[in-house]
Amino acid sequence: MKWNLLMKTFFYVSMVALLIFLYNSLREFKNKNENSFHVKSLKKSLKKIMIKTEEKRNFYEKSKMKYILQWSSPNNSPFVYMGVGQSGFIERNCTFTNCFVTSDRNYFDDYTKFDVIAFNGPDVVRLSEHTLPKRRSVHQKFVFGSIESPHYYPVCSNKLDNFFNWTWTYKVTSDARWGYMVVRDSNYKVIGPNVEMHWMKKVAMAPVSVEFKEKLKTKTKAAAWFVSNCYSRSGREQFVKKLKEKLKKHKLSIDIYGDCGTLKCPRKKQDECTKMIERDYYFYLSFENSFAEDYVTEKLLYPLQNNAVPIVYGGANYTR
């Protein structure tokens, strides 16, 4: 009896010990598997982080390419002239062609990776604050670009205070220049417009050739003006009206072509129109539609390129 009781006790104790051993073994095995799984997951996460870090490092250290994002419409001036990718720089034989232009904000899946974000002035002044970039990286430059007069597109919003790093306009003090024209010297080097210009002295100029004097003999009319905007902010229409009255006393007149005058010369025949300036007119009215510092448009080129004297009316310092 005692022997049987002893055997039963031994059997139960052995079974309990075996169960405890199996439980601990299974628990240890499970923990090992879980730890192994966590280690593998951790390794995968670390690998992803390392790959992303390497990609980011490679991005900023890659082949000196500078990436430019057009935040506003690429179809408006001056963005429309930039081209896509490197094309605009290559086609113009630029000194530097390592610039890549796109309007795709998702090109890098993160717009803070672009070197430059460019904003078209006439567009950005109309954008609401929530449509502007919310983030920017320390290496990025935000650029304000415009070739329009601020009289028509004033930047008067507080949301743009201290927003831009660089300016890209016709002004001679802009960080980057985009004007309507350049001045070159006899060696074809660009020397203006500039804050300080050093024009050639009259005594250093070559004499007027006989051939050029012969060309001038075809001219018989005083002045021409091509104009389509009849209600400008500069008030040039009123000035011309008074000028015509003064000239009439001397039996001279101003021939006005376009929507604001009685004469016609369609834009599609611009070559013929400019040839007419060269052939017939001594003077041409290069009158701007608004007064703004350094704002001089292609209107000044019409007479200069066609052997006529420009009469200027604008807010710029024309000596520079």
C-alpha positions in Angstrom: 0.0 0.0 0.0 2.7 2.4 1.0 4.7 1.3 -2.0 1.8 2.0 -4.4 1.3 5.5 -2.8 5.0 6.2 -3.2 5.0 5.1 -6.8 1.9 7.3 -7.6 3.5 10.3 -5.9 6.7 9.7 -7.8 4.8 9.4 -11.0 2.8 12.7 -10.5 5.9 14.6 -9.4 7.7 13.3 -12.5 4.9 14.3 -14.8 4.7 17.7 -13.3 8.4 18.1 -13.7 8.2 16.9 -17.3 5.4 19.4 -18.0 7.3 22.2 -16.4 10.4 21.3 -18.5 8.4 21.1 -21.7 6.6 24.4 -20.9 10.0 26.2 -20.3 11.5 24.6 -23.4 8.6 25.7 -25.5 8.7 29.2 -24.0 12.4 29.5 -24.6 12.0 28.2 -28.2 9.2 30.7 -28.8 11.3 33.6 -27.3 14.2 32.6 -29.6 12.0 32.7 -32.6 10.4 36.0 -31.6 13.8 37.5 -31.0 15.0 36.2 -34.3 12.0 37.7 -36.0 12.5 41.0 -34.2 16.2 41.0 -35.1 15.3 40.3 -38.8 12.7 43.1 -38.8 15.2 45.5 -37.1 17.8 44.6 -39.7 15.4 45.3 -42.5 14.4 48.6 -41.0 18.0 49.6 -40.5 18.8 48.6 -44.1 16.0 50.7 -45.5 17.2 53.7 -43.4 20.7 53.2 -44.6 19.6 53.0 -48.3 17.5 56.1 -47.9 20.3 58.0 -46.3 22.7 56.8 -49.0 20.2 57.9 -51.7 19.8 61.3 -50.1 23.6 61.7 -49.8 24.0 60.7 -53.4 21.3 63.1 -54.5 23.1 66.1 -53.0 26.5 64.9 -54.2 25.5 63.9 -57.7 27.0 65.4 -60.9 26.7 69.1 -60.0 23.2 69.2 -61.7 21.0 71.9 -60.3 17.3 71.1 -60.3 14.7 73.9 -60.8 11.1 73.5 -60.0 8.6 75.9 -61.6 6.0 76.2 -58.9 3.6 78.3 -61.0 2.5 77.7 -64.6 5.3 76.9 -67.1 3.2 78.4 -69.9 3.6 82.1 -68.8 6.6 84.4 -69.3 9.3 84.1 -68.4 9.0 80.4 -67.6 7.8 79.6 -71.1 11.2 80.4 -72.4 13.1 78.1 -70.0 12.3 74.8 -71.8 12.1 71.4 -70.2 15.0 69.6 -68.7 18.3 71.0 -69.9 17.0 72.0 -73.4 16.6 75.7 -72.8 20.3 76.0 -71.6 21.7 73.8 -74.3 19.8 75.4 -77.2 21.0 78.8 -76.2 24.6 77.7 -75.9 24.7 78.9 -72.3 28.0 78.9 -70.4 26.4 76.5 -67.8 24.1 73.8 -68.9 24.0 71.8 -65.7 20.4 73.0 -64.9 17.3 70.8 -65.1 13.9 72.5 -65.3 10.6 70.8 -64.5 7.1 71.8 -63.3 6.5 68.3 -61.8 6.4 68.8 -58.1 6.5 65.0 -57.6 9.7 64.5 -59.7 11.6 63.6 -56.5 8.5 62.7 -54.4 9.6 65.6 -52.2 9.8 69.2 -53.5 12.3 70.1 -50.7 14.9 68.2 -52.7 15.0 70.8 -55.5 17.8 73.3 -55.5 15.6 76.1 -56.7 11.8 76.7 -56.6 10.9 79.5 -59.0 7.7 81.5 -58.8 6.4 83.6 -61.7 5.6 87.1 -60.4 2.2 87.7 -62.1 1.1 84.3 -60.9 2.4 84.2 -57.4 0.8 87.5 -56.4 -2.6 85.9 -57.1 -1.8 82.6 -55.2 -3.5 82.1 -51.9 -1.2 81.3 -48.9 -2.3 77.6 -48.7 -1.1 77.0 -52.2 2.5 78.1 -51.4 5.1 75.5 -50.3 4.7 74.6 -46.6 8.2 73.3 -46.2 11.7 74.2 -47.5 15.1 72.8 -47.0 18.1 74.8 -45.9 19.9 74.4 -49.3 16.9 75.6 -51.3 16.5 79.0 -52.9 13.0 80.5 -53.6 13.2 82.8 -56.6 10.8 85.5 -57.7 10.9 85.9 -61.5 9.1 88.5 -63.5 9.6 90.7 -66.6 6.4 92.7 -66.0 6.0 96.1 -64.5 5.0 96.2 -60.8 2.3 98.8 -61.8 0.3 96.0 -63.2 1.4 93.2 -60.9 2.3 94.7 -57.5 3.5 92.5 -54.7 1.6 93.8 -51.8 0.9 90.7 -49.7 2.4 90.1 -46.2 2.5 86.4 -47.0 5.5 87.1 -49.3 7.5 89.1 -46.8 11.0 87.4 -46.4 9.7 84.6 -48.6 12.1 84.8 -51.5 15.9 84.3 -51.5 16.7 85.7 -54.9 15.1 87.9 -57.5 15.1 87.3 -61.3 13.8 90.4 -63.1 14.7 93.1 -65.6 16.1 95.3 -62.7 19.8 95.9 -62.8 20.0 95.1 -59.1 18.4 91.7 -59.4 20.3 88.7 -58.3 19.8 87.2 -61.7 19.0 89.3 -64.8 16.2 88.7 -67.3 15.8 91.9 -69.3 14.3 92.7 -72.7 17.7 93.5 -74.2 21.5 93.5 -73.5 24.2 96.0 -74.6 27.4 94.5 -76.0 30.7 96.2 -76.8 32.6 95.8 -80.1 34.0 92.5 -78.8 30.5 91.2 -78.3 30.9 91.2 -74.5 27.8 92.1 -72.5 28.3 95.3 -70.7 24.8 96.5 -69.9 22.3 97.5 -68.8 24.3 98.0 -65.6 24.3 100.2 -62.5 27.3 102.1 -63.9 27.8 102.3 -67.6 30.9 103.6 -69.4 29.8 104.7 -72.8 32.3 105.4 -75.6 33.2 109.0 -76.0 32.1 110.7 -79.1 35.7 111.4 -80.2 36.4 107.7 -80.1 33.5 106.8 -82.3 34.0 106.0 -86.0 32.7 108.6 -88.4 29.3 108.0 -90.1 29.8 106.2 -93.3 28.7 107.4 -96.7 26.7 104.3 -97.2 24.7 105.0 -94.0 24.1 108.6 -95.0 22.7 107.4 -98.3 20.2 105.2 -96.4 18.9 108.1 -94.4 18.0 110.0 -97.6 15.0 107.7 -98.1 13.4 109.1 -94.9 10.6 111.6 -95.4 8.4 111.4 -92.3 8.9 112.7 -88.7 7.8 110.0 -86.3 5.9 106.7 -86.0 4.3 104.9 -83.1 3.0 101.3 -83.0 0.5 100.9 -80.1 -2.4 98.7 -79.1 -3.0 99.6 -75.4 -4.8 102.9 -75.5 -5.4 103.3 -71.8 -1.9 102.9 -70.2 -1.0 103.8 -66.6 1.8 106.0 -67.8 -0.6 108.4 -69.5 1.4 108.3 -72.7 -1.7 108.8 -74.8 -2.3 112.3 -73.4 1.4 113.1 -73.9 1.2 112.1 -77.6 -1.9 114.2 -78.0 -0.1 117.3 -76.8 3.0 116.5 -78.8 1.0 116.2 -82.0 -0.5 119.6 -81.4 3.0 121.1 -81.0 4.3 119.4 -84.1 1.4 120.5 -86.2 2.5 124.1 -85.9 5.7 123.0 -87.7 3.9 121.0 -90.3 5.1 117.7 -88.8 3.0 114.8 -87.7 3.1 111.5 -85.7 1.8 108.4 -87.6 0.1 106.2 -85.2 -0.3 102.5 -86.1 -2.6 100.0 -84.4 -5.7 100.1 -82.3 -5.0 103.6 -81.0 -4.4 105.2 -84.4 -5.8 105.5 -87.9 -3.1 103.5 -89.6 -2.6 99.7 -89.7 0.4 97.4 -89.8 -0.6 93.9 -88.6 1.6 92.1 -86.1 1.8 89.2 -88.6 3.7 91.5 -90.9 6.1 92.8 -88.3 9.1 92.6 -90.5 7.4 94.9 -93.1 6.4 97.3 -90.3 10.0 97.6 -88.9 11.4 98.0 -92.5 9.0 100.9 -92.9 10.6 102.5 -89.8 14.0 102.1 -91.4 12.8 103.5 -94.7 10.5 106.3 -93.9 10.9 107.7 -90.3 13.5 109.8 -88.5 12.0 109.1 -85.1 10.1 106.5 -83.2 8.1 106.8 -80.0 9.4 104.2 -77.5 6.8 104.9 -74.9 6.3 102.4 -72.0 2.8 101.6 -70.7 3.9 102.2 -67.1 6.6 103.9 -65.1 8.8 101.6 -63.2 12.5 101.6 -62.3 14.7 100.0 -65.0 11.6 98.9 -66.9 12.6 99.2 -70.6 11.0 96.8 -73.1 11.6 95.8 -76.7 9.9 99.1 -77.8 13.4 100.7 -77.5 14.8 98.2 -80.0 12.4 99.0 -82.9 14.1 102.3 -83.7 17.7 101.3 -82.7 17.6 98.3 -85.0 16.1 100.3 -87.9 18.2 103.4 -88.1 15.7 105.7 -86.3 16.1 107.9 -83.2 14.1 106.7 -80.2 12.0 109.2 -78.2 11.7 107.6 -74.8 9.0 107.9 -72.2 9.3 105.7 -69.1 10.6 105.4 -65.5 14.0 104.0 -66.2 17.4 105.7 -66.2 18.1 105.4 -70.0 21.8 106.2 -69.6 22.4 102.7 -68.1 
